[in-house]
Amino acid sequence: MSGSVVTRDKVEEYLALTIEARSKATPCAEGVEDEARLTSMLRMCDDYAADARHFMESGDLVRAFGAINYSHAWLDAAVRIGLLDGHGDDRLFTLP
């Protein structure tokens, strides 16, 4: 991928990375309020991943790439604020 071209392979690579991160991270939210926040954040992650797949299948690779990055950012944020445990994986998450 050159600096200004988004390819299907690149979108699929980031989708796979996000799927890996989603399956690795485990909940560590405590209390009803934090659990509700985590549920909302994971829903956003899943919704953006679904959007990315939809855009990719529609041929809109730029929007697909943006959506999958938003999806992963929701996971990253949940790890960063302590609602998910990233298990020390600094390849998949920006650790606190």
N, C-alpha and C positions, 0 to 999 in steps of 0.2 A: 504494500500500500504506500503510495507516495503521500506526501504531506497534505494533499488536498483532495484525495480520492478515497471514498468509502466503498469497500468491496463487500460482497456477500460473505466471503470468507472471514473478513474482519468482524462483521456483525455476529456471525456464528461463533467466532472465538470469544467475543465478549459475552454472548449469551451463555456459553459453556462455563465461563469464569463465574458468572453470576449464579448459575445453577449450583456450581460447586460451593460457592460461598454461602448460598441459602441453605444448603444441606449441612454444612459444617458448623455454622453458628447455632448455638443453643441458647434458649431463653434463660435469663437470670434476673428478670424483673421480679420485684417483690411488691406485693400489695395490689389491690384491685386497680388503683389508678394507673400504676406503671404497667400492669398487664394489659390494660385497655390501650394505653399508648403504644405498646409493642404490637398489639394486634393491628392497630391502625397503620403503623409503619410497615409491617409485613404485608398488609393488604396493598399498600401503595407500591411496594416492591413487586409483588405479583402482578398487579395491574399494569405497571410500566413494562414488565417483561412480556406480558401478553400483547401490549401495544407494539413493542419492538418486533415480535413475531409477525403481527398483522402487517405492520409497515414493510417488513422485509419481504413477505409474501406478495405484497402489493407493488413491490419494486421501488419503494421509497426508502432507499438505504440511508440517506442522511437522517431522516426522522427515526428510523430504526436504531441507528447508532446513538442518537440523542436519547431515545427512550431507554435503551439498555443501560446507558450510563446513569440516568436518573434512577433506574431500578437498583443498580448496585449501590448508589449513593444512599438510598434509604437503609440498606443493610449496614453500610459503613457507619452511618450516623447512629444507628441503634447500638452498634458495638462501641462506638466512641463515647456515648453517654451512659453506657453500662446496662442497657436493657437486653443485650445479647452478649454472649461470650464468644469471642473470636478465636479462643484457644491459642493465643500467641502467634497466630498466622499473619505475619506482616506482608505476605504476598497478596492475600485476599482482602485484608482490611488495613485501614489506618488506625493503628492501635493507640489507646490513650497513653 
